[in-house]
């Protein structure tokens, strides 16, 4: 490179032009506008712990079916839906209302009035177990519970008439201790046995998981 060309490039005007060119081809910086309060992401609401109505002991779900029916109004109506002409002509459907709490349940899927009545009654007892908590709270396992536990394992079918009472007792303990594991220990069973019991009535497992979610604790799962 000749001395004349080098001298030309070193002139202040040439340096300024080179500097301007470099910035002319530079990628412009894009500034995003600040996010308004309305556009900001809204955190999910904190789950609220379920509230329960109070039931004086003995809890209605733990009463013998014959005793509970004394507190109820029973109505038989004609069934609806599939099932043949027999169901539509005969009052086979059953609706049972518990007068003190106004909790009710019904059954109409069977062509037999007797079976529908039995199904409606057990559904009523389960609803009472889900919606009402005993007052005063339990202090020791009941004789019924202990009769159902053998070597740390709880044995009760969801179709057995003892099931609503057993489920009710488990939910009372979980509500009292605010912890399913602590309730299982107090009742002499493992945590997995407690979860298996709750899973037999999906609404009960969902209820306990809502209680746990209100504390920021993960859900129970029946593996």
N, C-alpha and C positions, 0 to 999 in steps of 0.2 A: 504494500500500500504506500502510495507516495506521500510525501510530507504535506502536500497541499490538501489532499483528501482528508488526511488525519486532522489537519488543522481545522478543516471545515466542520467535521463531525464534533469536534471539541468546542465549537462555538456555543455560547449559552442558548442561542435561538434554536440550534439543532438539538441540543439536549432537551429543551422544553418540548419540542415537537415529538421526540421519541417518547418522552414521558406521557404526553397526551395520548399518543397512539396506543400505548400499553393499556391505559385506562379505558380507552374507547372500546377495546375488544374484550375487556374483563366482563365476567358474568355478573350481572346486576344482583344485588342483594334484595330479596323480596321480604318485606316485613309484613307479617300477618297481623291483622287487627286484634286487639285484646278481646278475649272472650267475655261476653256480658254475663251477668248473673243468671239471666234466663236460659242462656245456652250451656251453662255449666252442668256437668252430669249430676243427677240427683242420686244420692246413695239410697239403697233399698231400705224400707222402713224396718225398724227393729221388731221382730215378732213379739206379740203380746202373749203372756201366759194365760192359758184358759182359766176361766172362773167357773166355780161350781156352786150349785145350790146345796144347802145344808139339809141333811136328813138325820133326825133323832134316831138313836139306836133303839131297837134293832132296825138296821137299814132295810127298806122294803124289798130290795133285791135278795136279801138273805132269808126272807120269810118262806115258810113252806107254801107251795102253790095254793093250797086250800085256804091258808090264812090270808095270803095276798088278795085272793079273789074277793074276800069280804070287804076290801077297801076299793073295789073296782066296779065299774059299770060295764056289762058285756052286751054287745049288740051283734045279732046275726043278720046279714043282708045277703042279697043275691050276688054271686060272684060275677066278675066281668072278665072278658078275654077268652082265650081258647079253653076248651074243657068239655064241650058237648052240651046238649040240651039239658042234661040233668043239672048242671051247675046253674044255668040260667033260670030254671023253674023252681029250684029249692034254695032256701037261705043257707048256703054253705059257708059263705065268707064270715069272718069273725073280726070284730073290732073291740079291743079292751082298753078302757080308760081308767087310769089310777086317779081317783078323785082328789086325794090330798095334794098331789103334785101336778095334775093335769097332763101327765105324760101318757101317751097312748101308743098302741102298736096294733097291727092288723095282719091277717093272713087270708089269702083267698085262692092260692095256687092249687089246692087239692080239692077233689070232688067230695071228700069226706068232711062233714062239719066238725067231727071230733078231732081229726088231725089238724084242721085249720085252727081250732080253738087251742090245741096244745102248742102249735107253732106261734100263735099270737101271744100266748102267755110267756113263753121263753124269750121272745123278742122284747116284750115289755120289761121283763126282769133285766135283760141286758141293757136296755136303754136307761133304766133306773140306775144300774151299776155305773154307766158312763157319765150320767149327768149329775148325780148326787154324791156327796161325800159325807161320811159318818161324823157325827159330833156327839160326844167327844171322840177324838181320834183313837185308834187302837193302841194298846200298850203291850199286847202279847198275841201270838197267833191263836186263832180260834180252834176249837176241838174239830170242827169240820176240816179246816186246813191241815191240821196235823194228821188227820185220818187219811188224807190224800197224799201225804209225803212219805216216801219209803226210801231210806238210804240217800237222802238228798235229792230224790227225783220226784217230781210232781206228776201224778197220774189222774187226769180228768179229761173226758171227751167233751167237745163243744156241744154235743147233742144231749149230754146228761143233764138232769135237772139240777145237779150241784154246780154246774159250770158258772151260771150267773153270780152265785154267792162267792165262789172262789175268785172269780175275776174282780168282783167288787172289793174283796178284801185286799187283793194285790194293789188295786188302784188307790185304796185308802192309805196303804202304807207308802206307796210312791209319793202321793200328795203330801203326807205328813213329813216324810224325811226328805222330800224334794230330790230324790235320787233313786233310780231303779236298782242300782247295785246295792246300795245300803238297805233298800227294802227287801231285796232277795236274801241278803245275809240275815236280816232280822226274822225272816220267815223260814230260814233253814234250808234254802235252795240256792243253786248256782245262778249266776247272771244269765247264762244261756237258757236255763229252765224258765226263768222269768220271761225272757223274750219269747220263748216258744209258747208260753201261755198267752201273752198279749197278741201274738201273731194269729192265734186261733180266732180272734175277733179283730179284723183289720182296723175297725174304728178305734179300738182300744190302743193299738200300737201307734196309730196316727195321733191320738190324743197325747200319749206320753212323749212322742217325738216333738209335738208342738210345745210341750212343757220344757223339753230340753233345748229347743231352738230359742226360746225366750231367754235362756242363760248363755247362749252362744255355744252350746254343746252339740256335737254331731248326732245324727239319728241312730237309733237302734235298728239293727237288721237281723232278720232270721236267716242264718246261713244254712 
